Amino acid sequence: MIDKILYKLFGYLDLFAEHMDKVMFPKPKKKNQKKRKCKDCHTKSMTATRKGISNEPGSGEIKNLENLCYEILEPLRAKFDKPITVTSGYRSPQLSEAIGSKSTSQHCKGMASDIEIAGIPNIQIAYWLQNNVDFDQLILEFYDPDNPSGGWVHVSYNEKGSNRKQVLTYDGKKYSNGLP
């Protein structure tokens, strides 16, 4: 069901599940390129598969994923003109706990994604998001100034209520407010 919804949203999305739960959002090479069906968007999980855990979002989570794609991921993809790699998207509460996270995570509500863009430093992605989109939470995770491609960017969007615009950096030991 999520495939059909996202296909309708963007039409051209084509998702490729890769190792470590990665999913990519490429744009079409040509304007008239045939539309491709998306699969496993934001829900593919090798951990869930190995552990036999269902990772199917409900209608509320699907709506939240639509909002996240429309408000955050599509503007980001358009800006950098490159595919976005989603390293973690929707996680069922059971899957979230299985990987050591909380069942209250915004990932469990379909409101959050952990992302990277090949060839773009994560700090550049984080600054662009901070200055150009409405978001609830933005975290530059496992940031290392000596390795610009290390770590990832966590971003969330909450359609209900106002977004907090919370910006954090996590260096692997502690969280600090703002970006470096």
ABEGO torsion letter per residue (X at the ends): XAAAAAAAAAGABBBBBBBGGBBBBBBBABAABBBBBBBGBGABBAAAAAAGBBABBBAAAAAAAAAAAAAAAAAAAAAAGBBBBBABBBBBAAAAAAAGBBAABAAAAGABBBBBBBGBBAAAAAAAAAAABBBABBBBBGBBAABAABEBBBBBBBABEBBAGBBBBBAGABBBBEBX
